[in-house]
Amino acid sequence: MRGFTLIELLIAASIAAILGLAILATFSAGFKTYNKLRNGNLAQADVLLSFEKIEKDLKNTIRFSSIKFTGDKSSISFAGFINHSSSIGRISYFFDTKTGGSLIKTEQPYSYSLLNNSSDGADSKVVAPMKDLSFSYYSFNPATNQYSWNDSFDNAGGVPMQVRIKAVFQEGNEDFEREKTILIPIAG
């Protein structure tokens, strides 16, 4: 009689089980990677897109005597074109801890920003959720007679040469930091 012995069947079943576990482990790792990329990189994408928005606005800033360029460690405000139009107004970005940590952008028409420094007439929107955000400004320091990075900028009528943005955001259980330095063309 021709047939398989018990040992041959056990060896074949063992090989099939090992191959099945290897295929299962490969698919499982693939699905975990896919889910991590799909869910985890959204925070980084939000931060990078917010950097691009800030860069676009800063590169299009204008010198406007009624709206001065000001900034501190957690906020920045300057004159620019608002609402994707030819209307001039105050553009502000600030880190809001009240929302659990978000970058907020406000656009305020010139008429409101001229009357007072309140948020009347301002259009606000959340740009990206973050754990922390800081701005620093590269400008001429008359006290030291040289250019340097500072945590604030309030030079009447002036614009800093560069603005550096540092953002801390969370992906999964890990904190990540991204930094971008933006050259402002009209400062030169």
Contacts in CASP RR format, 6 or more apart in sequence:
PFRMAT RR
TARGET T0000
AUTHOR 0000-0000-0000
METHOD contacts of the structure
MODEL  1
MRGFTLIELLIAASIAAILGLAILATFSAGFKTYNKLRNGNLAQADVLLS
FEKIEKDLKNTIRFSSIKFTGDKSSISFAGFINHSSSIGRISYFFDTKTG
GSLIKTEQPYSYSLLNNSSDGADSKVVAPMKDLSFSYYSFNPATNQYSWN
DSFDNAGGVPMQVRIKAVFQEGNEDFEREKTILIPIAG
4 12 0 8 1.000
40 171 0 8 1.000
40 172 0 8 1.000
41 171 0 8 1.000
43 129 0 8 1.000
43 169 0 8 1.000
43 170 0 8 1.000
43 171 0 8 1.000
43 176 0 8 1.000
44 169 0 8 1.000
44 171 0 8 1.000
44 176 0 8 1.000
44 178 0 8 1.000
46 127 0 8 1.000
46 128 0 8 1.000
46 129 0 8 1.000
46 169 0 8 1.000
47 128 0 8 1.000
47 130 0 8 1.000
47 167 0 8 1.000
47 169 0 8 1.000
47 178 0 8 1.000
48 178 0 8 1.000
49 128 0 8 1.000
50 103 0 8 1.000
50 127 0 8 1.000
50 128 0 8 1.000
50 167 0 8 1.000
51 165 0 8 1.000
51 167 0 8 1.000
51 178 0 8 1.000
51 180 0 8 1.000
53 105 0 8 1.000
53 127 0 8 1.000
54 76 0 8 1.000
54 93 0 8 1.000
54 163 0 8 1.000
54 165 0 8 1.000
54 182 0 8 1.000
55 180 0 8 1.000
55 182 0 8 1.000
57 78 0 8 1.000
57 80 0 8 1.000
57 91 0 8 1.000
57 93 0 8 1.000
58 78 0 8 1.000
58 163 0 8 1.000
58 182 0 8 1.000
58 184 0 8 1.000
59 182 0 8 1.000
59 183 0 8 1.000
59 184 0 8 1.000
59 185 0 8 1.000
60 80 0 8 1.000
60 81 0 8 1.000
61 69 0 8 1.000
61 78 0 8 1.000
61 79 0 8 1.000
61 80 0 8 1.000
61 91 0 8 1.000
61 159 0 8 1.000
61 184 0 8 1.000
61 186 0 8 1.000
62 79 0 8 1.000
62 80 0 8 1.000
62 81 0 8 1.000
62 88 0 8 1.000
62 186 0 8 1.000
63 79 0 8 1.000
63 157 0 8 1.000
63 158 0 8 1.000
63 159 0 8 1.000
63 186 0 8 1.000
64 79 0 8 1.000
64 80 0 8 1.000
64 88 0 8 1.000
64 89 0 8 1.000
65 157 0 8 1.000
66 79 0 8 1.000
66 110 0 8 1.000
66 113 0 8 1.000
66 114 0 8 1.000
67 77 0 8 1.000
67 78 0 8 1.000
67 79 0 8 1.000
67 80 0 8 1.000
67 88 0 8 1.000
67 89 0 8 1.000
67 90 0 8 1.000
67 110 0 8 1.000
67 113 0 8 1.000
67 114 0 8 1.000
68 78 0 8 1.000
68 79 0 8 1.000
68 154 0 8 1.000
68 156 0 8 1.000
68 157 0 8 1.000
68 158 0 8 1.000
69 77 0 8 1.000
69 78 0 8 1.000
69 79 0 8 1.000
69 153 0 8 1.000
69 155 0 8 1.000
69 157 0 8 1.000
69 158 0 8 1.000
69 159 0 8 1.000
69 160 0 8 1.000
70 76 0 8 1.000
70 77 0 8 1.000
70 78 0 8 1.000
70 153 0 8 1.000
70 154 0 8 1.000
71 77 0 8 1.000
71 135 0 8 1.000
71 137 0 8 1.000
71 152 0 8 1.000
71 153 0 8 1.000
71 154 0 8 1.000
72 135 0 8 1.000
72 151 0 8 1.000
72 152 0 8 1.000
72 153 0 8 1.000
73 134 0 8 1.000
73 135 0 8 1.000
73 136 0 8 1.000
73 151 0 8 1.000
73 152 0 8 1.000
74 94 0 8 1.000
74 95 0 8 1.000
74 133 0 8 1.000
74 134 0 8 1.000
74 135 0 8 1.000
75 92 0 8 1.000
75 93 0 8 1.000
75 94 0 8 1.000
75 95 0 8 1.000
75 135 0 8 1.000
76 92 0 8 1.000
76 93 0 8 1.000
76 94 0 8 1.000
76 135 0 8 1.000
76 163 0 8 1.000
77 90 0 8 1.000
77 91 0 8 1.000
77 92 0 8 1.000
77 93 0 8 1.000
78 90 0 8 1.000
78 91 0 8 1.000
78 92 0 8 1.000
78 159 0 8 1.000
79 88 0 8 1.000
79 89 0 8 1.000
79 90 0 8 1.000
79 91 0 8 1.000
80 88 0 8 1.000
80 89 0 8 1.000
80 90 0 8 1.000
80 91 0 8 1.000
81 87 0 8 1.000
81 88 0 8 1.000
81 89 0 8 1.000
82 88 0 8 1.000
82 89 0 8 1.000
82 90 0 8 1.000
82 91 0 8 1.000
82 107 0 8 1.000
82 108 0 8 1.000
82 109 0 8 1.000
82 123 0 8 1.000
83 107 0 8 1.000
83 123 0 8 1.000
87 109 0 8 1.000
87 110 0 8 1.000
88 110 0 8 1.000
89 107 0 8 1.000
89 108 0 8 1.000
89 109 0 8 1.000
89 110 0 8 1.000
89 113 0 8 1.000
90 106 0 8 1.000
90 107 0 8 1.000
90 108 0 8 1.000
90 110 0 8 1.000
90 113 0 8 1.000
91 105 0 8 1.000
91 106 0 8 1.000
91 107 0 8 1.000
91 108 0 8 1.000
92 105 0 8 1.000
92 106 0 8 1.000
92 107 0 8 1.000
92 108 0 8 1.000
92 122 0 8 1.000
93 103 0 8 1.000
93 104 0 8 1.000
93 105 0 8 1.000
93 106 0 8 1.000
93 127 0 8 1.000
94 103 0 8 1.000
94 104 0 8 1.000
94 106 0 8 1.000
95 101 0 8 1.000
95 102 0 8 1.000
95 103 0 8 1.000
95 104 0 8 1.000
95 130 0 8 1.000
95 132 0 8 1.000
95 133 0 8 1.000
95 134 0 8 1.000
96 102 0 8 1.000
96 103 0 8 1.000
96 104 0 8 1.000
99 126 0 8 1.000
99 129 0 8 1.000
100 129 0 8 1.000
101 129 0 8 1.000
101 130 0 8 1.000
101 131 0 8 1.000
101 132 0 8 1.000
102 126 0 8 1.000
102 127 0 8 1.000
102 128 0 8 1.000
102 129 0 8 1.000
102 130 0 8 1.000
103 126 0 8 1.000
103 127 0 8 1.000
103 128 0 8 1.000
103 129 0 8 1.000
103 130 0 8 1.000
103 133 0 8 1.000
103 167 0 8 1.000
104 124 0 8 1.000
104 125 0 8 1.000
104 126 0 8 1.000
104 127 0 8 1.000
105 124 0 8 1.000
105 125 0 8 1.000
105 127 0 8 1.000
106 119 0 8 1.000
106 122 0 8 1.000
106 123 0 8 1.000
106 124 0 8 1.000
106 125 0 8 1.000
107 122 0 8 1.000
107 123 0 8 1.000
108 119 0 8 1.000
108 120 0 8 1.000
108 121 0 8 1.000
108 122 0 8 1.000
108 123 0 8 1.000
109 121 0 8 1.000
112 118 0 8 1.000
112 120 0 8 1.000
112 121 0 8 1.000
112 122 0 8 1.000
128 167 0 8 1.000
128 169 0 8 1.000
129 169 0 8 1.000
130 167 0 8 1.000
130 168 0 8 1.000
130 169 0 8 1.000
131 168 0 8 1.000
131 169 0 8 1.000
131 170 0 8 1.000
131 175 0 8 1.000
132 166 0 8 1.000
132 167 0 8 1.000
132 168 0 8 1.000
133 165 0 8 1.000
133 166 0 8 1.000
133 167 0 8 1.000
133 168 0 8 1.000
134 151 0 8 1.000
134 165 0 8 1.000
134 166 0 8 1.000
135 163 0 8 1.000
135 164 0 8 1.000
135 165 0 8 1.000
136 149 0 8 1.000
136 150 0 8 1.000
136 151 0 8 1.000
136 163 0 8 1.000
136 164 0 8 1.000
136 166 0 8 1.000
137 149 0 8 1.000
137 150 0 8 1.000
137 151 0 8 1.000
137 152 0 8 1.000
137 153 0 8 1.000
137 160 0 8 1.000
137 162 0 8 1.000
137 163 0 8 1.000
137 164 0 8 1.000
138 147 0 8 1.000
138 148 0 8 1.000
138 149 0 8 1.000
138 150 0 8 1.000
138 160 0 8 1.000
138 161 0 8 1.000
138 162 0 8 1.000
138 163 0 8 1.000
138 164 0 8 1.000
138 181 0 8 1.000
139 147 0 8 1.000
139 148 0 8 1.000
139 150 0 8 1.000
139 153 0 8 1.000
139 155 0 8 1.000
139 160 0 8 1.000
139 161 0 8 1.000
139 187 0 8 1.000
140 146 0 8 1.000
140 147 0 8 1.000
140 161 0 8 1.000
141 147 0 8 1.000
141 148 0 8 1.000
141 150 0 8 1.000
147 161 0 8 1.000
149 164 0 8 1.000
153 160 0 8 1.000
158 187 0 8 1.000
159 184 0 8 1.000
159 186 0 8 1.000
159 187 0 8 1.000
160 184 0 8 1.000
160 187 0 8 1.000
161 183 0 8 1.000
161 184 0 8 1.000
161 187 0 8 1.000
161 188 0 8 1.000
162 181 0 8 1.000
162 182 0 8 1.000
162 183 0 8 1.000
162 184 0 8 1.000
162 187 0 8 1.000
163 181 0 8 1.000
163 182 0 8 1.000
163 184 0 8 1.000
164 179 0 8 1.000
164 180 0 8 1.000
164 181 0 8 1.000
164 182 0 8 1.000
165 179 0 8 1.000
165 180 0 8 1.000
165 181 0 8 1.000
165 182 0 8 1.000
166 177 0 8 1.000
166 178 0 8 1.000
166 179 0 8 1.000
167 177 0 8 1.000
167 178 0 8 1.000
167 179 0 8 1.000
168 175 0 8 1.000
168 176 0 8 1.000
168 177 0 8 1.000
169 175 0 8 1.000
169 176 0 8 1.000
169 178 0 8 1.000
170 176 0 8 1.000
END
